[in-house]
Amino acid sequence: MANYKVISKILNLGPLILLYYLSISEIDSHFENYFEILSFNIQLIIIYFWVSKRPELLGSGHIFLAGLLNDVIMGFPLGLSSLAYLVVSLVATYVKNMTVNTRITTDWFTFFIAIIFSNLIFFILLSNFSEIGINFTEVSYNTFFTLLFFPFFWVLFTYYNSIITTGKNV
């Protein structure tokens, strides 16, 4: 019984561990080494999905800290990714509070809106407070592939969520 509880706690921390791991690794740039245009931001997908489905797993403090870690690793001004991540979290929270039952189509559309606002905040702050150049072609590819891969990760995370919530109400 004690082993079951430990395994259950570890499985519940899976999305948080994955978010931190992706924030301290440059996994997006590894795909660019193989395919020139293939780049996507899985952190945004993780934040949007888990905040909209089970917000107790990812708190705002963890999202902010993951953004700070990402800024340090990527060389962005501190707080830039954190604000972008929190914008996605804010949209996910709003959608969660305004809808009763979400489907993949509604999540996909509202995720697109979240990415637009997140990128807008990111670019405004980056252009005003940094000398880092922005390649809009790479950003558009990143946004496109993030949207393209969202349904795959939505199905994968829904299955994972069903696994970790099995037995909770027994």
C-alpha positions as CSV (number, residue, x, y, z in Angstrom):
1,M,0.0,0.0,0.0
2,A,2.9,2.4,0.8
3,N,4.6,1.6,-2.5
4,Y,1.3,2.4,-4.4
5,K,1.2,5.8,-2.7
6,V,4.8,6.6,-3.5
7,I,4.3,5.6,-7.2
8,S,1.1,7.6,-7.3
9,K,2.8,10.7,-6.0
10,I,5.7,10.3,-8.5
11,L,3.2,9.9,-11.4
12,N,1.3,13.0,-10.3
13,L,4.6,14.9,-10.4
14,G,5.2,13.8,-14.0
15,P,4.0,16.9,-15.7
16,L,5.9,19.2,-13.3
17,I,9.1,17.1,-13.7
18,L,8.7,17.2,-17.5
19,L,8.2,21.0,-17.4
20,Y,11.4,21.5,-15.4
21,Y,13.4,19.1,-17.5
22,L,12.4,20.8,-20.7
23,S,13.1,24.2,-19.2
24,I,16.7,23.3,-18.3
25,S,17.4,21.4,-21.6
26,E,17.5,22.8,-25.1
27,I,15.4,20.0,-26.6
28,D,13.9,22.3,-29.2
29,S,17.3,23.0,-30.7
30,H,18.1,19.3,-31.0
31,F,15.3,18.9,-33.5
32,E,16.7,21.9,-35.5
33,N,19.9,20.0,-35.9
34,Y,18.1,17.2,-37.8
35,F,15.4,19.2,-39.6
36,E,16.1,22.8,-40.3
37,I,12.5,24.1,-39.7
38,L,11.2,21.6,-37.1
39,S,11.0,23.5,-33.8
40,F,8.1,23.5,-31.3
41,N,7.5,24.7,-27.8
42,I,6.3,21.7,-25.8
43,Q,6.5,23.8,-22.5
44,L,3.5,25.8,-23.7
45,I,1.5,22.7,-24.5
46,I,2.3,21.2,-21.1
47,I,1.3,24.4,-19.3
48,Y,-1.9,24.9,-21.3
49,F,-3.1,21.3,-21.0
50,W,-2.3,20.7,-17.3
51,V,-3.5,24.1,-16.1
52,S,-6.8,23.6,-18.0
53,K,-7.3,20.0,-16.8
54,R,-5.6,19.7,-13.4
55,P,-4.3,23.1,-12.2
56,E,-3.2,21.7,-8.9
57,L,-0.4,19.9,-10.6
58,L,1.3,23.0,-12.0
59,G,1.1,26.1,-9.8
60,S,1.9,29.6,-10.9
61,G,5.1,29.6,-8.9
62,H,6.4,26.5,-10.6
63,I,5.5,27.9,-14.0
64,F,7.3,31.2,-13.2
65,L,10.4,29.3,-11.9
66,A,10.4,27.1,-15.0
67,G,10.4,30.2,-17.1
68,L,13.3,31.7,-15.1
69,L,15.3,28.6,-15.6
70,N,14.5,28.7,-19.3
71,D,15.6,32.3,-19.5
72,V,18.9,31.5,-17.9
73,I,19.6,28.5,-20.2
74,M,18.5,30.3,-23.4
75,G,20.2,33.7,-22.5
76,F,17.0,35.8,-22.5
77,P,16.4,38.6,-20.0
78,L,15.1,37.2,-16.7
79,G,11.4,36.9,-16.5
80,L,10.6,37.0,-20.2
81,S,9.7,33.3,-20.6
82,S,8.1,33.4,-17.2
83,L,5.6,36.1,-18.4
84,A,5.0,34.3,-21.6
85,Y,4.3,31.0,-19.7
86,L,2.0,32.9,-17.3
87,V,0.0,34.4,-20.1
88,V,-0.6,30.8,-21.5
89,S,-1.6,29.8,-17.9
90,L,-3.9,32.7,-17.6
91,V,-5.7,31.9,-20.9
92,A,-6.0,28.2,-19.8
93,T,-7.4,29.2,-16.5
94,Y,-9.9,31.6,-18.1
95,V,-11.0,28.8,-20.5
96,K,-11.3,26.3,-17.7
97,N,-13.5,28.7,-15.7
98,M,-15.7,29.7,-18.6
99,T,-16.4,26.2,-20.1
100,V,-18.1,23.2,-18.7
101,N,-16.7,20.5,-20.9
102,T,-13.8,21.0,-23.3
103,R,-13.0,19.1,-26.4
104,I,-9.9,18.9,-28.4
105,T,-11.2,21.4,-30.9
106,T,-12.0,24.1,-28.3
107,D,-8.7,23.5,-26.6
108,W,-6.9,23.7,-29.9
109,F,-8.5,27.0,-30.8
110,T,-8.0,28.6,-27.4
111,F,-4.4,27.3,-27.3
112,F,-3.9,29.2,-30.6
113,I,-5.1,32.4,-28.9
114,A,-2.9,31.7,-25.9
115,I,0.2,31.3,-28.2
116,I,-0.7,34.6,-30.0
117,F,-0.9,36.5,-26.8
118,S,2.2,34.8,-25.4
119,N,4.3,35.5,-28.4
120,L,3.0,39.1,-28.5
121,I,4.2,39.7,-24.9
122,F,7.5,37.9,-25.6
123,F,8.3,40.0,-28.7
124,I,7.2,43.4,-27.1
125,L,9.4,42.8,-24.1
126,L,12.3,41.3,-26.0
127,S,12.4,44.2,-28.5
128,N,12.1,46.9,-25.8
129,F,14.4,45.5,-23.2
130,S,17.0,43.5,-25.1
131,E,19.3,43.7,-28.1
132,I,18.6,40.1,-29.1
133,G,17.5,39.8,-32.7
134,I,14.3,38.2,-33.6
135,N,14.0,35.9,-36.6
136,F,10.2,36.0,-37.4
137,T,10.5,33.1,-39.8
138,E,11.8,30.7,-37.1
139,V,9.2,32.0,-34.7
140,S,6.4,31.4,-37.3
141,Y,7.7,27.8,-37.9
142,N,7.9,27.3,-34.1
143,T,4.3,28.5,-33.7
144,F,3.0,26.4,-36.6
145,F,4.6,23.2,-35.4
146,T,3.5,23.8,-31.8
147,L,0.0,24.1,-33.0
148,L,0.4,21.1,-35.3
149,F,1.7,18.9,-32.5
150,F,-0.9,20.1,-29.9
151,P,-3.5,17.4,-30.8
152,F,-1.0,14.6,-30.5
153,F,0.2,15.8,-27.0
154,W,-3.5,16.5,-26.0
155,V,-4.3,12.8,-26.6
156,L,-1.1,11.6,-25.0
157,F,-1.7,13.8,-21.9
158,T,-5.3,12.9,-21.7
159,Y,-4.3,9.2,-21.6
160,Y,-1.7,10.0,-18.9
161,N,-4.3,11.9,-16.9
162,S,-6.6,9.0,-17.0
163,I,-3.9,6.7,-15.7
164,I,-2.9,9.0,-12.8
165,T,-6.5,9.7,-11.8
166,T,-7.6,6.0,-11.9
167,G,-8.3,4.9,-8.3
168,K,-8.5,8.4,-6.9
169,N,-12.3,8.1,-6.2
170,V,-12.3,4.5,-5.1
